Amino acid sequence: MFTVISRIFHFGFKNFWRNGWLTTITVVIMTLALLVFSWLIFFGVVTSRAAASIEDKIDISVYFNTNTSEDEILNIQQSLEGLSQVQSVDYVSRDQALSTFKQNHSADQTITQAVNELDSNPLEASLNIKAKNPSEYGAIADYLSSGDLSQYIDSVSYTQNQSIIDRLAHIVKTVEVGGVVVMIVFALLAGLVVFNTIRLAIYANREEIGIMRVVGASNPLVRGPYVVEGMLCGAISAFVALVISAPILYAVNPYLNIFIPGMNLFQYFLSHAVALFCYLLLFGIALGGASSFIAVRRYLKN
């Protein structure tokens, strides 16, 4: 058994170097396939971050009557934080609201002068509520409209923004589902291209396979070297794909950050380089080995 395995690896490495251009073409095609696979991973990261960025922009605000005490508002805040649908609740006092309003309109002297001439603060205290899932804002709005709470509340922004919130929630869902579908389709296409490339490489050696069978070589001894060769091509392709990805991500990262603030894909690549290489290595070895195993089988049946 040890002799057979050693011969399989010996002939596998020998075939890898001997085939020359066929090996080079196989490595190039597999590198492109693994680049597709790695970029599908990055695409998943980007779509996830994009969905999270959209979700961060979704919230509802509850404005309280000016005669509602701060203690009552804080009690409502505490009750909201106890809901399973709620992620966070931020309290904005009347003084904070007025200070923010002045800051936002500091360049407009007319508004600034009008606010300074007021005898009292006309703005209302509010709670900014962020849900764990955009689809749960309706349930939170229903909770706020209950009889015990509605007496303190002047308005809830969900009613005015319901169509926008529902549309954003639909976008988030579409991005997540679309990302998964794209990953599956491209992964299948990459696998199909690699399989056909390896199949053509083995087809070029069909006469050699026939001679090995005539002299009595067993099926594992005939198939094994090609499987080893395919796995070796996959391993080298994984390393090349990782090296090529680095400068591309570095160049793309600034433009990507414009559309998704806070998104640093190159930093993600650096922090996950080892794990990414392991994924590419496993995928490349599995793809090369499996493709070679299936492609050479037809010549063992003849």
C-alpha positions in Angstrom: 0.0 0.0 0.0 2.8 2.4 0.9 4.5 1.6 -2.4 1.3 2.3 -4.4 0.8 5.6 -2.6 4.4 6.7 -3.0 4.2 5.9 -6.8 0.9 7.8 -7.1 2.5 11.0 -5.6 5.7 10.5 -7.5 3.9 10.2 -10.9 1.5 13.0 -9.8 4.4 15.5 -9.2 6.1 14.2 -12.4 3.0 14.8 -14.5 2.6 18.3 -13.0 6.1 19.4 -14.2 6.1 17.3 -17.4 2.8 18.6 -18.9 4.1 22.2 -19.0 1.6 24.3 -20.9 -1.3 22.1 -19.9 -0.4 22.5 -16.2 0.0 26.3 -16.7 -3.3 26.6 -18.4 -5.0 24.6 -15.6 -3.4 26.7 -12.9 -4.5 29.9 -14.6 -8.1 28.7 -15.0 -8.2 27.5 -11.4 -6.7 30.7 -10.2 -9.5 32.6 -12.0 -12.1 30.3 -10.5 -10.6 30.8 -7.0 -10.5 34.5 -7.6 -14.2 34.3 -8.3 -14.7 32.2 -5.1 -12.7 34.7 -3.0 -14.6 37.7 -4.5 -17.8 35.9 -3.7 -16.7 35.9 -0.1 -15.9 39.6 -0.3 -19.2 40.2 -2.0 -20.9 38.5 0.9 -19.1 40.8 3.3 -20.0 43.9 1.3 -23.7 43.0 1.0 -23.8 42.2 4.7 -22.2 45.5 5.5 -24.4 47.4 3.0 -27.5 45.8 4.6 -26.3 46.8 8.1 -25.6 50.3 6.8 -29.2 50.6 5.6 -30.5 49.2 8.8 -28.5 51.8 10.8 -30.4 54.5 9.0 -33.8 53.1 10.0 -35.3 54.2 13.3 -38.5 55.8 14.7 -38.8 58.7 17.0 -41.4 59.2 19.7 -42.2 62.8 20.6 -43.8 63.5 24.0 -46.1 66.2 25.2 -44.3 69.1 26.7 -46.1 68.5 30.0 -44.8 64.9 30.3 -42.2 64.6 33.1 -38.7 63.3 32.5 -39.4 60.4 35.0 -42.3 59.2 32.9 -40.3 59.4 29.7 -37.5 57.4 31.3 -40.0 54.8 32.6 -41.3 54.4 29.0 -37.7 54.1 27.8 -37.1 51.3 30.3 -40.2 49.5 29.2 -39.2 49.8 25.5 -35.7 48.4 26.2 -37.4 45.3 27.7 -39.1 44.5 24.4 -37.6 41.7 22.4 -37.9 43.6 19.2 -35.9 46.6 20.4 -32.2 47.0 20.0 -31.6 50.4 21.5 -33.5 53.4 22.8 -31.8 56.9 23.0 -33.4 59.7 25.1 -33.2 63.3 23.8 -34.3 65.8 26.3 -36.0 69.1 25.4 -32.8 71.0 26.2 -30.7 68.7 24.0 -33.2 69.0 21.2 -33.0 72.8 21.4 -29.2 72.8 21.5 -29.1 70.5 18.4 -31.6 72.7 16.6 -29.5 75.8 17.2 -26.3 74.0 16.1 -27.9 72.7 12.9 -29.2 76.2 12.0 -26.3 78.3 13.3 -25.7 79.6 9.8 -29.2 81.0 9.5 -29.3 84.2 11.4 -33.1 84.6 11.1 -33.8 81.3 12.7 -31.1 81.9 15.4 -32.6 85.3 16.3 -36.1 83.9 16.4 -35.1 81.1 18.8 -33.3 83.5 21.1 -36.3 85.7 21.4 -38.5 82.8 22.6 -39.5 82.9 26.2 -39.7 79.0 26.5 -38.4 75.9 24.8 -41.0 74.9 22.2 -39.3 71.6 21.3 -40.4 68.2 22.7 -38.4 65.5 24.4 -38.2 62.3 22.3 -37.0 58.7 22.2 -35.1 57.4 19.2 -35.8 53.7 18.8 -33.8 51.2 16.8 -35.3 47.8 16.2 -33.3 44.5 15.8 -35.1 43.9 12.5 -36.7 46.6 10.3 -39.8 44.5 10.0 -40.5 44.9 13.7 -41.1 48.6 13.7 -44.8 48.0 13.2 -45.0 46.0 16.4 -43.1 48.7 18.3 -45.5 51.4 17.0 -48.5 49.3 18.0 -47.0 49.0 21.6 -46.6 52.8 21.7 -50.2 53.4 20.6 -51.6 51.4 23.6 -53.8 53.3 26.0 -51.4 53.6 28.9 -48.7 55.2 26.8 -50.6 57.2 24.2 -51.6 59.8 26.8 -48.0 61.0 27.1 -47.2 60.8 23.3 -47.7 63.6 20.9 -46.6 61.8 17.7 -44.7 58.8 16.4 -42.6 59.1 13.2 -43.4 55.6 12.1 -46.8 56.7 10.8 -45.2 59.3 8.5 -42.2 57.1 7.5 -43.9 53.7 7.3 -43.7 53.4 3.5 -40.0 54.4 3.6 -39.2 51.9 6.4 -41.0 49.1 4.6 -39.1 49.9 1.4 -35.8 49.9 3.2 -36.6 46.6 4.9 -37.4 45.2 1.4 -34.1 46.4 0.1 -32.2 44.8 3.0 -34.0 41.5 2.4 -33.4 41.7 -1.4 -29.7 42.4 -0.9 -29.2 39.5 1.4 -31.1 37.0 -0.8 -29.6 38.3 -4.0 -26.1 38.0 -2.5 -26.6 34.3 -1.7 -28.1 33.6 -5.2 -25.1 35.3 -7.0 -22.6 33.4 -4.8 -24.2 30.0 -5.7 -24.5 30.7 -9.4 -20.9 31.9 -9.8 -19.5 29.1 -7.7 -21.2 26.5 -9.9 -20.0 28.3 -13.1 -16.4 28.4 -11.8 -16.5 24.7 -10.8 -17.9 23.8 -14.3 -15.1 25.8 -16.1 -12.4 24.1 -14.0 -13.9 20.6 -14.5 -13.8 21.1 -18.3 -10.3 22.5 -18.3 -9.0 19.5 -16.3 -11.0 17.2 -18.5 -9.2 18.6 -21.6 -5.8 18.2 -19.9 -6.6 14.5 -19.1 -7.9 14.0 -22.7 -4.5 15.0 -24.0 -3.0 12.1 -22.0 -5.6 9.5 -23.0 -3.1 7.4 -24.9 -0.9 7.2 -21.9 -3.8 6.1 -19.7 -4.6 3.4 -22.3 -1.0 2.1 -22.2 -1.1 1.9 -18.4 -4.2 -0.1 -18.5 -2.8 -2.5 -21.2 0.2 -3.2 -19.0 -2.1 -4.1 -16.1 -2.0 -0.9 -13.9 -4.8 -0.8 -11.4 -7.5 1.8 -11.5 -6.1 3.6 -8.3 -2.6 3.7 -9.8 -4.0 5.2 -13.1 -6.3 7.7 -11.5 -4.2 8.6 -8.5 -1.5 10.7 -10.2 -4.1 12.8 -12.0 -5.9 13.4 -8.8 -2.6 14.5 -7.1 -1.9 16.7 -10.1 -5.3 18.3 -9.8 -4.9 18.9 -6.1 -1.4 20.4 -6.6 -2.8 22.8 -9.2 -5.5 23.7 -6.7 -3.0 24.4 -3.9 -0.8 26.6 -6.2 -3.9 28.4 -7.6 -5.1 29.2 -4.0 -1.8 31.0 -3.2 -1.7 32.9 -6.5 -5.4 34.0 -6.1 -4.6 35.3 -2.6 -1.6 37.2 -3.8 -3.6 38.8 -6.7 -6.5 39.7 -4.5 -4.4 41.9 -2.2 -3.5 44.8 -4.6 -6.9 44.7 -6.2 -8.6 45.1 -2.8 -6.2 47.9 -1.9 -7.1 49.8 -5.1 -10.8 49.3 -4.8 -11.1 50.0 -1.1 -11.2 53.8 -1.2 -14.0 53.9 -3.8 -16.0 51.3 -1.9 -15.7 53.4 1.2 -17.5 56.2 -0.5 -20.6 54.2 -1.1 -20.5 52.3 2.2 -19.0 54.6 4.9 -16.9 52.7 7.4 -16.4 49.8 5.1 -12.7 48.8 5.0 -12.5 45.7 2.8 -8.7 45.7 2.6 -8.4 45.7 6.4 -10.9 42.8 6.4 -8.7 41.0 4.0 -5.6 41.5 6.1 -7.3 40.4 9.3 -8.8 37.3 7.7 -5.9 36.4 5.3 -5.1 33.1 7.0 -8.7 32.0 7.2 -9.3 33.1 3.6 -6.2 31.2 2.4 -7.4 28.1 4.2 -10.8 28.4 2.5 -9.2 28.9 -0.9 -6.8 26.0 -0.3 -9.5 23.6 0.7 -11.8 24.7 -2.2 -8.9 24.5 -4.7 -7.7 21.1 -3.6 -11.2 19.7 -3.4 -12.1 21.2 -6.8 -8.9 20.0 -8.5 -9.0 16.5 -7.0 -12.7 15.9 -7.6 -12.6 17.2 -11.2 -9.6 15.0 -12.0 -11.2 12.0 -10.3 -14.4 12.4 -12.4 -12.7 13.3 -15.6 -10.4 10.3 -15.7 -13.1 7.8 -14.8 -14.5 7.7 -18.3 -11.1 6.3 -19.5 -11.2 3.6 -16.9 -14.5 2.3 -18.2 -13.3 1.7 -21.7 
